[in-house]
Amino acid sequence: MSLTYEASSQLASTLGEAKTYGHFINGEWVDGHSGKEIELWNRPIASSWATSGRVTPLTSTQRVQAAADAFPAWSRTSALYRQDVLRQIAAKLRERHLDYACWRH
């Protein structure tokens, strides 16, 4: 996304909207299992910009197990394939750079 009038207007319209984030584990979004949320803070401006489900030991165990289950297949892929995956992730992060820049609310 480039900084155009339309893009800046779209981003401005989302400022102040509280967002709730989950935890992406084993290809699915989960809420953290506690039924409670925590505020995510931007300390330099002392402002909350989102909430996330509070992690429990079960959530942590699921994360570790998902990583352990995925590692054998991932480790058998070529370095070139892994490089391509990481470059795709980096490209998606760059596409959303303005979203991340606005994470101050």
C-alpha positions as CSV (number, residue, x, y, z in Angstrom):
1,M,0.0,0.0,0.0
2,S,1.4,3.4,-0.9
3,L,0.5,6.6,0.8
4,T,-2.3,8.0,-1.3
5,Y,-5.3,10.1,-0.2
6,E,-7.5,7.0,-0.4
7,A,-5.1,4.9,1.6
8,S,-4.6,7.5,4.3
9,S,-8.3,8.1,4.5
10,Q,-8.9,4.3,4.9
11,L,-6.3,4.1,7.6
12,A,-7.6,7.1,9.4
13,S,-11.1,5.6,9.5
14,T,-9.7,2.7,11.5
15,L,-7.8,4.7,14.0
16,G,-9.4,4.4,17.4
17,E,-11.0,1.1,16.6
18,A,-10.1,-1.5,19.2
19,K,-8.9,-4.7,17.6
20,T,-8.8,-8.1,19.2
21,Y,-6.1,-10.5,18.3
22,G,-6.0,-14.3,18.9
23,H,-3.1,-16.7,18.7
24,F,-2.3,-18.5,15.5
25,I,-1.5,-22.1,16.4
26,N,-1.3,-25.0,14.0
27,G,-3.1,-23.1,11.2
28,E,-6.0,-21.9,13.4
29,W,-6.8,-18.8,15.4
30,V,-7.4,-19.6,19.1
31,D,-8.5,-17.2,21.9
32,G,-6.0,-18.2,24.6
33,H,-8.4,-20.5,26.6
34,S,-8.6,-18.4,29.7
35,G,-11.7,-16.5,28.7
36,K,-9.8,-13.3,29.7
37,E,-8.2,-10.6,27.6
38,I,-5.2,-8.5,28.1
39,E,-4.6,-5.0,26.7
40,L,-1.7,-4.5,24.3
41,W,0.0,-1.2,25.1
42,N,2.1,1.2,23.2
43,R,4.3,2.4,26.1
44,P,5.8,5.5,24.6
45,I,2.4,7.1,24.2
46,A,0.8,5.3,27.2
47,S,-2.1,4.0,25.1
48,S,-3.8,0.7,24.6
49,W,-4.1,-0.3,20.9
50,A,-5.6,-3.8,21.0
51,T,-6.6,-6.7,23.1
52,S,-5.5,-10.4,23.0
53,G,-6.7,-13.5,24.7
54,R,-4.7,-14.2,27.8
55,V,-2.4,-17.2,27.3
56,T,-2.8,-20.3,29.6
57,P,-0.5,-23.3,30.0
58,L,-2.7,-25.1,27.6
59,T,-2.1,-22.5,24.9
60,S,1.6,-22.6,25.5
61,T,1.6,-26.4,25.3
62,Q,-0.3,-26.2,22.0
63,R,2.2,-23.8,20.6
64,V,5.2,-26.0,21.5
65,Q,3.5,-29.1,20.2
66,A,2.5,-27.5,16.9
67,A,6.1,-26.4,16.4
68,A,7.4,-29.8,17.2
69,D,4.9,-31.5,14.9
70,A,5.8,-29.1,12.0
71,F,9.6,-29.2,12.4
72,P,10.3,-32.6,10.7
73,A,8.6,-31.6,7.5
74,W,10.0,-28.1,7.5
75,S,13.5,-29.3,8.1
76,R,13.3,-31.6,5.1
77,T,12.5,-28.7,2.8
78,S,15.4,-27.2,0.8
79,A,17.1,-24.0,2.0
80,L,15.9,-22.4,-1.2
81,Y,12.2,-23.2,-0.4
82,R,12.6,-21.9,3.2
83,Q,14.2,-18.7,1.8
84,D,11.2,-18.3,-0.5
85,V,8.7,-18.7,2.3
86,L,10.5,-16.1,4.4
87,R,10.7,-13.7,1.5
88,Q,7.0,-14.0,1.0
89,I,6.4,-13.3,4.7
90,A,8.7,-10.2,4.4
91,A,6.8,-9.0,1.4
92,K,3.4,-9.3,3.2
93,L,4.9,-7.3,6.1
94,R,6.1,-4.6,3.7
95,E,2.7,-4.4,2.1
96,R,1.2,-3.5,5.5
97,H,3.9,-1.1,6.6
98,L,1.4,1.8,6.9
99,D,-0.9,-0.4,9.1
100,Y,2.0,-1.1,11.4
101,A,2.9,2.6,11.5
102,C,-0.6,3.5,12.6
103,W,-0.5,1.0,15.6
104,R,-0.4,3.8,18.1
105,H,-4.1,3.8,19.1
